[in-house]
Amino acid sequence: MRGLLELVVEVNDLEQSLAFYRGVLQLAEVEHCPPPRVATWLSIGRNTVLGLWPRASGGEGVAIAGSRGGSHVHFAIYVEPGSLPTWQERLGVAGLNVVGPVDFAHGNRIHIPVRS
């Protein structure tokens, strides 16, 4: 295994989610898929993408293998060492409730509870 290839998150509002992931987190758009399976793919690192799908893009007859998103999804991304305070400030300015930093044995983290 070489690492994560893709992570797909089902979102309630694709445009609002894109405003967050492209605007606040500054993730670059890799691809946008048209109907019937609307989705946008964003780069989250070398060879890794985050897929954002509205609810209508999942399920039987639409999604690959009829897949659906879940009600709780968690993912984490690396940021450059020492840049955590900058990210925490940027996310706070965007109106997000940032929790942390939280100390873990393998590094500090901040948590952003986001409703998409």
N, CA and C of each residue as an Amber inpcrd file, in Angstrom:
protein
   348
   0.8430000  -1.1710000   0.0000000   0.0000000   0.0000000   0.0000000
   0.8930000   1.2410000   0.0000000   0.4800000   2.2360000  -0.7890000
   1.2920000   3.4440000  -0.9010000   0.6690000   4.6640000  -0.2470000
  -0.5980000   4.5680000   0.1690000  -1.2400000   5.7120000   0.8110000
  -2.6430000   5.9200000   0.2910000  -3.2600000   6.9410000   0.7570000
  -4.6380000   7.2780000   0.3950000  -4.7000000   7.8200000  -1.0280000
  -5.6170000   7.2920000  -1.8360000  -5.8330000   7.7980000  -3.1850000
  -6.9460000   8.8390000  -3.2040000  -8.0950000   8.4740000  -2.6090000
  -9.2090000   9.4200000  -2.5940000 -10.0710000   9.2000000  -1.3640000
 -10.7470000  10.2590000  -0.9830000 -11.7270000  10.2300000   0.0750000
 -12.9260000  10.9970000  -0.4510000 -14.1080000  10.4010000  -0.4070000
 -15.3060000  11.0520000  -0.9120000 -16.2060000  11.3840000   0.2640000
 -16.6630000  12.6310000   0.3080000 -17.5400000  13.1070000   1.3660000
 -18.8520000  13.5500000   0.7270000 -19.9550000  13.0520000   1.2500000
 -21.2750000  13.4910000   0.7920000 -21.6180000  14.7860000   1.5190000
 -21.9720000  15.8130000   0.7570000 -22.2410000  17.1350000   1.3370000
 -23.6790000  17.5620000   1.0400000 -24.2370000  18.3610000   1.9280000
 -25.6000000  18.8780000   1.7300000 -25.6390000  19.9940000   0.7020000
 -24.6000000  20.8200000   0.6640000 -24.5650000  21.9780000  -0.2290000
 -23.1820000  22.0170000  -0.8850000 -23.1270000  21.6200000  -2.1510000
 -21.8440000  21.5340000  -2.8460000 -21.1700000  22.8980000  -2.9490000
 -21.8990000  23.9280000  -3.3150000 -21.2900000  25.2560000  -3.4800000
 -20.7460000  25.7950000  -2.1600000 -21.4850000  25.6200000  -1.0810000
 -21.0140000  26.0590000   0.2310000 -19.7700000  25.2710000   0.6430000
 -19.7780000  23.9820000   0.3750000 -18.6220000  23.1470000   0.7040000
 -17.4060000  23.5450000  -0.1240000 -17.6230000  23.8310000  -1.4090000
 -16.5100000  24.2680000  -2.2590000 -15.9500000  25.6050000  -1.7840000
 -16.8200000  26.4910000  -1.3280000 -16.3430000  27.7750000  -0.8100000
 -15.3970000  27.5520000   0.3690000 -15.7140000  26.5670000   1.2050000
 -14.8490000  26.2560000   2.3370000 -13.5500000  25.5860000   1.8830000
 -13.6570000  24.4840000   1.1500000 -12.4600000  23.7160000   0.8000000
 -11.5550000  24.4440000  -0.1940000 -12.1380000  25.1290000  -1.1870000
 -11.3160000  25.8780000  -2.1370000 -10.8870000  27.2180000  -1.5600000
 -11.8510000  27.9010000  -0.9210000 -11.5750000  29.2470000  -0.4280000
 -10.7680000  29.2900000   0.8470000 -11.2890000  28.6800000   1.8980000
 -10.6230000  28.7550000   3.1990000  -9.3990000  27.8520000   3.2570000
  -9.5500000  26.5890000   2.8540000  -8.4200000  25.6540000   2.9120000
  -7.4960000  25.7510000   1.7030000  -7.9360000  26.4740000   0.6680000
  -7.1390000  26.7200000  -0.5320000  -6.7360000  25.4330000  -1.2610000
  -7.6570000  24.4590000  -1.3160000  -7.3940000  23.2360000  -2.0720000
  -7.6850000  23.4840000  -3.5420000  -6.8230000  23.0160000  -4.4000000
  -6.9790000  23.2170000  -5.8410000  -7.9670000  22.2080000  -6.4190000
  -8.8460000  22.6970000  -7.2950000  -9.7970000  21.8140000  -7.9730000
  -9.0720000  21.0220000  -9.0490000  -9.3040000  19.7090000  -9.0470000
  -8.6770000  18.8240000 -10.0180000  -9.6510000  18.5140000 -11.1500000
 -10.9150000  18.2690000 -10.8040000 -11.9140000  17.8910000 -11.7950000
 -13.3070000  18.1690000 -11.2610000 -14.2160000  18.5090000 -12.1740000
 -15.6320000  18.6610000 -11.8230000 -16.4300000  17.7690000 -12.7720000
 -17.2520000  16.8980000 -12.2070000 -18.0490000  15.9700000 -13.0120000
 -19.4720000  16.5060000 -13.1800000 -20.0150000  16.4190000 -14.3880000
 -21.3720000  16.9060000 -14.6630000 -22.4330000  15.8860000 -14.2420000
 -23.7260000  16.2720000 -14.3200000 -24.8040000  15.3260000 -14.0210000
 -24.6970000  14.0950000 -14.9170000 -25.1660000  12.9580000 -14.4790000
 -26.0330000  12.7580000 -13.3170000 -25.2730000  12.5720000 -12.0170000
 -23.9580000  12.4250000 -12.0670000 -23.1930000  12.2140000 -10.8280000
 -22.2810000  13.4150000 -10.6080000 -22.8900000  14.5280000 -10.2110000
 -22.1470000  15.7600000  -9.9670000 -21.1670000  15.5340000  -8.8210000
 -19.9430000  15.9310000  -9.0260000 -18.9150000  15.8140000  -7.9960000
 -17.7740000  16.7610000  -8.3370000 -17.0700000  17.1920000  -7.3220000
 -15.8730000  17.9930000  -7.5280000 -14.7400000  17.3270000  -6.7660000
 -13.5930000  17.2260000  -7.4240000 -12.4170000  16.5870000  -6.8420000
 -11.3810000  17.6630000  -6.5640000 -10.8450000  17.6520000  -5.3450000
  -9.8630000  18.6400000  -4.9130000  -8.5790000  17.9340000  -4.5020000
  -7.4520000  18.5260000  -4.8080000  -6.1610000  17.9390000  -4.4410000
  -5.9080000  18.1450000  -2.9510000  -5.5830000  17.0410000  -2.2580000
  -5.2020000  17.1460000  -0.8430000  -3.7960000  16.5800000  -0.6220000
  -3.0190000  16.5610000  -1.6580000  -1.6490000  16.0820000  -1.5400000
  -1.2420000  15.3230000  -2.7790000  -0.0290000  14.8960000  -2.7880000
   0.4850000  14.1730000  -3.9510000  -0.3340000  12.9050000  -4.1800000
  -0.9440000  12.8020000  -5.3420000  -1.7320000  11.6390000  -5.7580000
  -2.9610000  11.3770000  -4.8870000  -3.4330000  12.3630000  -4.1460000
  -4.5740000  12.1690000  -3.2620000  -5.6090000  13.2630000  -3.5040000
  -6.8760000  12.8480000  -3.6100000  -7.9410000  13.8090000  -3.8460000
  -9.0780000  13.6430000  -2.8330000  -9.7670000  14.7500000  -2.6010000
 -10.9790000  14.7740000  -1.8000000 -12.1300000  14.9790000  -2.7740000
 -13.0850000  14.0550000  -2.7710000 -14.2540000  14.1750000  -3.6260000
 -15.4340000  14.6990000  -2.8340000 -16.0890000  15.7280000  -3.3380000
 -17.2850000  16.2790000  -2.7030000 -18.4740000  15.9620000  -3.5980000
 -19.4570000  15.2310000  -3.0510000 -20.6410000  14.8310000  -3.8040000
 -21.8850000  15.3160000  -3.0900000 -22.8110000  15.9500000  -3.8100000
 -24.1130000  16.2100000  -3.1890000 -24.8780000  14.8920000  -3.0490000
 -25.8540000  14.8610000  -2.1660000 -26.6150000  13.6420000  -1.8810000
 -27.1780000  12.9820000  -3.1440000 -27.6230000  13.7920000  -4.1010000
 -28.2220000  13.2480000  -5.3260000 -27.2300000  12.4710000  -6.1820000
 -25.9400000  12.6200000  -5.9110000 -24.9260000  11.9200000  -6.6960000
 -24.6170000  10.5290000  -6.1610000 -25.2490000  10.1430000  -5.0660000
 -24.9940000   8.8330000  -4.4840000 -26.2100000   7.9350000  -4.5920000
 -26.0220000   6.6780000  -4.2670000 -27.1270000   5.7330000  -4.2230000
 -27.2360000   4.8690000  -5.4630000 -28.1930000   3.9620000  -5.4120000
 -28.4280000   2.9990000  -6.4990000 -28.6900000   3.7000000  -7.8300000
 -28.0660000   3.1840000  -8.8690000 -28.2830000   3.6940000 -10.2180000
 -27.5120000   4.9550000 -10.5540000 -26.8280000   5.5420000  -9.5720000
 -26.0710000   6.7690000  -9.8260000 -24.6010000   6.5850000  -9.4400000
 -24.3430000   6.2640000  -8.1920000 -22.9650000   6.1640000  -7.6920000
 -22.3380000   4.8260000  -8.0550000 -21.0250000   4.8040000  -8.0320000
 -20.2890000   3.5690000  -8.2610000 -20.6860000   2.5740000  -7.1750000
 -21.1100000   1.4040000  -7.5540000 -21.5510000   0.3490000  -6.6350000
 -22.6900000   0.8070000  -5.7310000 -23.4400000   1.8380000  -6.1420000
 -24.5810000   2.3040000  -5.3600000 -24.2140000   2.9220000  -4.0280000
 -22.9760000   3.3930000  -3.8880000 -22.4950000   3.8640000  -2.5900000
 -23.1670000   5.1510000  -2.1400000 -23.1860000   5.3260000  -0.8440000
 -23.7500000   6.5030000  -0.1710000 -22.7160000   7.0350000   0.7900000
 -22.7980000   8.3020000   1.0970000 -21.9510000   8.8930000   2.1350000
 -22.4960000   8.5310000   3.4990000 -21.7450000   8.8330000   4.5190000
 -22.1800000   8.5470000   5.8790000 -22.6070000   9.8030000   6.6060000
 -23.1650000   9.6280000   7.7900000 -23.5900000  10.7770000   8.5720000
 -22.4250000  11.3670000   9.3590000 -21.3460000  10.6340000   9.5090000
 -20.1590000  11.1490000  10.1900000 -18.9350000  10.7420000   9.3860000
 -18.1690000  11.7270000   8.9910000 -16.9340000  11.4580000   8.2680000
 -15.8340000  12.2670000   8.9350000 -14.6910000  11.6710000   9.0980000
 -13.5380000  12.3260000   9.7050000 -12.3530000  12.1400000   8.7710000
 -11.6500000  13.2070000   8.5180000 -10.3820000  13.0640000   7.8320000
  -9.4270000  14.1190000   8.3460000  -8.1560000  13.8690000   8.1610000
  -7.1310000  14.7840000   8.6400000  -6.1580000  15.0570000   7.5090000
  -5.6100000  16.2660000   7.5000000  -4.6110000  16.6220000   6.5000000
  -3.3670000  17.1490000   7.2060000  -2.2270000  16.9400000   6.5940000
  -0.9800000  17.4830000   7.1060000  -0.8620000  18.9350000   6.6720000
  -0.2280000  19.7390000   7.5180000   0.1540000  21.0960000   7.1350000
   1.6360000  21.2410000   7.4480000   2.2500000  22.2520000   6.8960000
   3.6850000  22.4630000   7.1090000   3.9750000  22.6520000   8.6000000
   5.0750000  22.0750000   9.0770000   5.4470000  22.2650000  10.4810000
   5.5240000  23.7500000  10.8240000   4.9670000  24.1120000  11.9680000
   4.9820000  25.4990000  12.4220000   3.8510000  26.3570000  11.8870000
   3.0400000  25.8260000  10.9570000   1.9770000  26.6440000  10.3530000
   0.6240000  26.4930000  11.0430000   0.5410000  25.6750000  12.0830000
  -0.7410000  25.4340000  12.7440000  -1.3990000  26.7170000  13.2630000
  -0.6610000  27.6380000  13.9060000  -1.3060000  28.8780000  14.3620000
  -1.8900000  29.7020000  13.2140000  -1.2160000  29.7130000  12.0800000
  -1.7310000  30.4490000  10.9080000  -3.0360000  29.8420000  10.4240000
  -3.0810000  28.4970000  10.3560000  -4.3120000  27.8260000   9.9370000
  -5.4240000  28.0580000  10.9430000  -5.0940000  28.0020000  12.2250000
  -6.1020000  28.2140000  13.2570000  -6.7040000  29.6190000  13.1250000
  -5.8830000  30.6130000  12.8880000  -6.3680000  31.9770000  12.7060000
  -7.2180000  32.0960000  11.4430000  -6.7510000  31.5360000  10.3350000
  -7.4830000  31.6050000   9.0680000  -8.8710000  30.9860000   9.2080000
  -8.9460000  29.8350000   9.8630000 -10.2340000  29.1570000  10.0350000
 -11.1400000  29.9220000  10.9880000 -10.5650000  30.5250000  12.0250000
 -11.3530000  31.3470000  12.9370000 -11.9310000  32.5630000  12.2410000
 -11.1280000  33.2260000  11.4080000 -11.5960000  34.3860000  10.6330000
 -12.7400000  33.9810000   9.7060000 -12.7020000  32.7430000   9.2180000
 -13.7700000  32.2430000   8.3290000 -15.0300000  31.8710000   9.1180000
 -15.0000000  32.0630000  10.4350000 -16.1890000  31.8140000  11.2390000
 -16.3280000  30.3970000  11.7660000 -15.2550000  29.6200000  11.7120000
 -15.3260000  28.2410000  12.1820000 -14.8860000  28.1390000  13.6370000
 -15.5050000  27.2360000  14.3580000 -15.1620000  26.9710000  15.7340000
 -13.9670000  26.0140000  15.7440000 -12.8020000  26.5430000  16.0520000
 -11.5820000  25.7400000  16.0490000 -11.2740000  25.3090000  17.4770000
 -11.0830000  24.0200000  17.6690000 -10.7780000  23.4580000  18.9810000
  -9.3170000  23.0560000  19.0000000  -8.5670000  23.5800000  19.9440000
  -7.1770000  23.1650000  20.0460000  -6.2460000  24.3390000  20.1150000
  -4.9490000  24.0830000  20.0590000  -4.3670000  22.8070000  19.6740000
  -4.5620000  21.7140000  20.7220000  -4.6040000  20.5080000  20.2420000
  -4.7260000  19.3240000  21.0690000  -3.4080000  18.5790000  20.9740000
  -2.8430000  18.2190000  22.1100000  -1.5610000  17.5160000  22.1130000
  -1.7550000  16.0150000  21.9400000  -1.0780000  15.4600000  20.9490000
  -1.0310000  14.0210000  20.7290000   0.4310000  13.6040000  20.7510000
   0.6940000  12.3480000  20.9840000   2.0710000  11.8640000  21.0410000
   2.8250000  12.1150000  19.7400000   2.1280000  12.0910000  18.6070000
   2.7980000  12.2400000  17.3120000   2.5760000  13.6170000  16.6820000
   2.2420000  14.6380000  17.4760000   2.1220000  15.9920000  16.9490000
   0.8700000  16.6850000  17.4260000   0.8420000  17.9980000  17.2710000
  -0.3160000  18.7960000  17.6610000  -1.3430000  18.8260000  16.5520000
  -2.5940000  18.9780000  16.9460000  -3.6930000  19.0420000  15.9900000
  -4.6670000  20.1240000  16.4210000  -5.4000000  20.6370000  15.4650000
  -6.5900000  21.4220000  15.7680000  -7.7610000  20.6780000  15.1570000
  -8.9050000  20.8140000  15.7590000 -10.1110000  20.1600000  15.2620000
 -11.0950000  21.2340000  14.8510000 -11.7140000  21.0410000  13.7010000
 -12.6890000  21.9730000  13.1630000 -13.9840000  21.2280000  12.9420000
 -14.9450000  21.3560000  13.8490000 -16.2440000  20.7020000  13.6230000
 -16.9640000  21.4500000  12.4950000 -17.1220000  20.8130000  11.3480000
 -17.7130000  21.4610000  10.1690000 -18.9680000  20.7190000   9.7580000
 -20.0220000  21.4580000   9.5180000 -21.2640000  20.8960000   8.9820000
 -21.2900000  21.2630000   7.5020000 -21.2470000  20.2590000   6.6290000
 -21.2320000  20.5620000   5.1880000 -22.5330000  20.1680000   4.5400000
